[in-house]
Amino acid sequence: MKKFSAWSNDEENLFNSSSGGIFLELAKKILSENGKVVGVIMDGIKAKYIISNDLEEIKKMRGSKYIPSNPSQIIKKIKGSTEKILFTGLPCHIEAVKSTCDTSNMILCDLVCHGLPKDGVFEKHIKKISKGRSIKSITFRDKSAGWWLSQSLKIVFSNGEVYDCFDEYYKSYVNNTILREYCKVCKRKRMGDITLGDFWRAPPSLKNDNGTSIVIINTKKGKEFFNSIDTITKNRYRFYHNLNMSVLKYIFIKSITKSGMLNIFKKSKQ
């Protein structure tokens, strides 16, 4: 398993993605190989899986959707397909693909998942906000104020009015109070060939303030595919970036004690 701090070299893509814009770069690579992409788009107030080889349609798959989506119909559609496919979804959805389909022709990409809200919670919240106004678009994690301030729900209404707020729904989601019970205990992770997520804790030297993704390579297939893409800035991320100085000191003392170097150092001071 290898980890990278990474972001797209395309500024437009970076701005319109929730984190580092890696998904679209993976998608463009699949399209260049005459493949198709499976991902989730917003369909009104619902999240919906689709499959496409149209770049403009695939761009709609970018961004977080903190609401449920059902992969069952799209899995039926791709079952038995011999086309190259990039399938991007939640870990449990990737698990369903792997248990149902021949994935030898697929690149599976799962997302670092916080969980899904209970049924009906989002719809109830939207009804309260909209007050009868028709909705033009819904965006989670809009980057207009920057990546670090992208924690909001943005709704554009057909009459031009805009709702943009770190609101009750978002706070409840982050605090886990509206999550499904099985999501709270789910241990699925790294189900795909590649795992993508926000890299909030990336060291300053490995961070793009306009959005940074953590990319975890889980399989040889994922490694070869990721390595073949030259439109991404990739920084290898090693475990010791997470360690504080006390832990590093402990490791250092243990290593030199084991090698006998500490005793030599003590004798030299006497």
C-alpha distance (Angstrom), angle and dihedral (degrees) to the residues before:
residue distance angle dihedral
M1 . . .
K2 3.79 . .
K3 3.79 128.1 .
F4 3.78 128.6 -152.3
S5 3.76 136.9 -173.1
A6 3.80 101.6 -141.0
W7 3.79 147.7 163.6
S8 3.79 139.8 178.6
N9 3.80 118.3 -94.6
D10 3.81 88.5 -142.2
E11 3.82 107.2 93.2
E12 3.82 94.2 -160.3
N13 3.79 90.9 52.7
L14 3.80 91.9 45.4
F15 3.82 91.8 52.8
N16 3.81 93.8 48.2
S17 3.80 95.4 47.2
S18 3.80 126.3 81.2
S19 3.79 94.7 -123.8
G20 3.82 130.3 -9.3
G21 3.80 100.7 -16.9
I22 3.80 94.0 -120.0
F23 3.82 95.9 138.4
L24 3.80 94.6 65.5
E25 3.80 92.3 48.5
L26 3.81 89.3 53.6
A27 3.81 89.0 47.5
K28 3.81 93.7 50.7
K29 3.80 89.7 51.8
I30 3.82 91.2 53.5
L31 3.82 90.3 47.9
S32 3.81 89.9 52.8
E33 3.81 86.8 57.5
N34 3.84 91.2 51.9
G35 3.78 92.1 -104.8
K36 3.79 134.7 133.2
V37 3.78 135.0 -121.7
V38 3.79 130.2 -131.9
G39 3.79 117.5 -159.5
V40 3.78 145.0 129.1
I41 3.80 127.0 -84.0
M42 3.78 132.1 -179.3
D43 3.81 110.6 -102.7
G44 3.79 104.0 -172.9
I45 3.79 104.4 -57.7
K46 3.81 92.5 -22.3
A47 3.81 131.8 85.5
K48 3.79 113.2 -129.8
Y49 3.82 135.6 -173.6
I50 3.80 115.8 -131.0
I51 3.80 136.8 169.3
S52 3.79 120.5 -137.3
N53 3.79 146.4 156.0
D54 3.81 93.0 -160.7
L55 3.80 111.6 106.7
E56 3.80 95.4 -150.4
E57 3.79 90.9 52.4
I58 3.79 91.1 45.8
K59 3.80 90.3 54.0
K60 3.82 86.8 65.7
M61 3.82 87.7 64.2
R62 3.79 90.1 67.3
G63 3.76 120.4 102.7
S64 3.79 136.5 40.9
K65 3.80 122.1 -64.4
Y66 3.78 110.0 -165.0
I67 3.79 93.8 -167.8
P68 3.83 133.6 82.5
S69 3.80 123.9 -81.1
N70 3.80 127.1 -176.5
P71 3.83 117.8 -135.2
S72 3.83 97.4 -173.7
Q73 3.82 97.8 98.8
I74 3.80 95.0 45.2
I75 3.83 90.6 47.7
K76 3.81 89.3 54.9
K77 3.80 88.9 49.7
I78 3.80 95.9 52.7
K79 3.80 97.1 38.1
G80 3.79 107.3 116.7
S81 3.81 93.3 11.7
T82 3.80 116.9 144.0
E83 3.81 94.5 -164.4
K84 3.78 121.6 110.0
I85 3.78 106.9 -100.1
L86 3.79 135.1 -174.1
F87 3.80 106.4 -154.6
T88 3.80 114.8 -167.6
G89 3.80 120.4 -176.2
L90 3.78 148.7 111.4
P91 3.82 119.2 -48.4
C92 3.82 93.0 -106.9
H93 3.80 90.2 50.8
I94 3.80 91.7 49.7
E95 3.79 88.1 50.3
A96 3.82 88.8 54.4
V97 3.80 91.1 51.1
K98 3.80 91.8 50.4
S99 3.80 92.5 49.8
T100 3.81 93.4 47.7
C101 3.81 109.7 32.3
D102 3.76 140.3 49.9
T103 3.81 98.5 -110.0
S104 3.80 98.2 -174.3
N105 3.82 89.3 107.5
M106 3.82 94.2 44.1
I107 3.77 138.2 86.1
L108 3.79 105.8 -147.9
C109 3.78 117.0 -153.5
D110 3.79 120.2 -175.3
L111 3.78 127.0 -169.9
V112 3.78 130.6 -130.5
C113 3.80 97.7 -104.1
H114 3.80 129.8 -150.0
G115 3.80 92.1 -175.4
L116 3.80 138.9 -99.7
P117 3.81 128.9 -80.9
K118 3.78 121.8 -116.9
D119 3.80 117.6 -89.3
G120 3.77 115.5 -80.8
V121 3.82 97.5 11.7
F122 3.80 95.3 106.3
E123 3.80 94.1 42.8
K124 3.80 90.5 52.3
H125 3.80 90.8 49.1
I126 3.81 92.9 49.6
K127 3.80 91.8 49.4
K128 3.79 89.3 53.6
I129 3.80 92.5 50.6
S130 3.79 100.4 40.7
K131 3.82 96.5 52.4
G132 3.79 90.7 -163.6
R133 3.82 96.5 -43.8
S134 3.80 115.7 132.7
I135 3.79 115.7 -117.0
K136 3.81 123.6 -126.4
S137 3.80 98.8 -177.3
I138 3.81 143.6 -10.3
T139 3.79 122.5 -150.9
F140 3.77 129.1 -176.9
R141 3.80 115.5 -158.2
D142 3.82 99.6 11.5
K143 3.82 109.7 -167.0
S144 3.81 99.4 -151.7
A145 3.81 90.4 113.3
G146 3.82 92.7 39.8
W147 3.80 136.1 -84.6
W148 3.80 93.7 -78.6
L149 3.81 91.2 54.7
S150 3.79 96.3 42.4
Q151 3.80 95.1 110.2
S152 3.79 98.3 113.5
L153 3.78 145.1 101.9
K154 3.82 111.1 -123.0
I155 3.78 121.3 -166.4
V156 3.80 122.8 -179.2
F157 3.79 113.7 -160.7
S158 3.80 124.9 -150.1
N159 3.82 90.6 -113.5
G160 3.82 90.1 60.7
E161 3.79 97.1 -103.5
V162 3.80 117.0 134.9
Y163 3.80 131.5 -150.0
D164 3.82 111.4 -162.7
C165 3.78 116.5 165.4
F166 3.79 147.6 133.8
D167 3.76 85.8 -124.5
E168 3.78 143.2 172.9
Y169 3.80 93.2 -79.0
Y170 3.78 94.3 49.9
K171 3.81 93.4 45.6
S172 3.82 91.1 49.4
Y173 3.79 90.6 49.1
V174 3.80 94.2 49.9
N175 3.80 91.1 45.6
N176 3.84 91.4 50.3
T177 3.81 94.3 -124.4
I178 3.82 94.6 125.0
L179 3.81 97.8 37.9
R180 3.79 122.3 119.8
E181 3.78 111.6 -101.5
Y182 3.80 95.1 -120.1
C183 3.81 90.1 51.6
K184 3.80 89.4 58.8
V185 3.83 91.1 60.3
C186 3.82 99.4 32.9
K187 3.78 114.1 129.1
R188 3.79 98.4 -175.8
K189 3.77 114.1 127.0
R190 3.78 138.8 142.3
M191 3.79 91.7 25.5
G192 3.80 94.2 147.2
D193 3.77 135.8 66.8
I194 3.80 84.6 -107.1
T195 3.80 129.7 24.6
L196 3.82 121.8 -154.5
G197 3.78 131.3 -166.2
D198 3.80 145.3 140.4
F199 3.79 112.9 -73.8
W200 3.79 100.4 -149.7
R201 3.81 93.1 156.3
A202 3.79 97.6 49.7
P203 3.83 112.3 137.8
P204 3.84 112.3 -101.5
S205 3.79 91.6 -109.8
L206 3.82 90.7 56.5
K207 3.80 98.3 42.8
N208 3.80 136.1 98.1
D209 3.81 108.5 -158.3
N210 3.82 89.6 -148.1
G211 3.80 90.5 63.3
T212 3.79 136.9 -43.0
S213 3.79 128.4 -161.5
I214 3.75 130.2 -159.1
V215 3.80 109.1 -135.5
I216 3.79 117.0 -164.2
I217 3.80 116.9 -167.5
N218 3.80 109.9 -149.7
T219 3.82 105.3 169.7
K220 3.78 141.0 31.3
K221 3.81 88.9 -112.3
G222 3.79 90.1 53.9
K223 3.80 91.7 48.0
E224 3.79 94.1 51.7
F225 3.80 92.5 46.4
F226 3.81 94.7 47.3
N227 3.80 92.0 45.7
S228 3.81 90.6 53.7
I229 3.82 92.8 63.0
D230 3.80 116.3 89.1
T231 3.82 98.6 177.3
I232 3.81 94.0 80.1
T233 3.79 130.1 80.5
K234 3.81 103.9 -131.3
N235 3.81 125.7 -166.3
R236 3.78 117.7 -177.5
Y237 3.80 108.3 -126.9
R238 3.80 118.2 -152.6
F239 3.79 127.0 -162.7
Y240 3.79 95.6 -112.2
H241 3.80 91.7 71.3
N242 3.81 85.8 75.1
L243 3.80 95.1 52.2
N244 3.79 122.7 97.2
M245 3.79 122.4 -138.3
S246 3.83 95.3 -97.6
V247 3.80 90.6 57.0
L248 3.81 91.6 47.0
K249 3.82 89.8 49.5
Y250 3.82 90.6 50.9
I251 3.82 91.7 50.9
F252 3.81 90.5 47.7
I253 3.83 94.1 49.8
K254 3.81 92.2 46.6
S255 3.80 92.4 49.9
I256 3.79 97.4 48.8
T257 3.83 92.1 42.6
K258 3.79 89.2 54.1
S259 3.79 91.4 49.6
G260 3.80 93.9 47.1
M261 3.80 92.9 -118.4
L262 3.83 92.7 120.8
N263 3.82 92.3 58.8
I264 3.78 90.5 48.9
F265 3.83 89.6 51.2
K266 3.84 91.3 50.4
K267 3.82 92.6 50.4
S268 3.80 91.4 49.9
K269 3.84 89.8 57.9
Q270 3.83 94.6 51.2
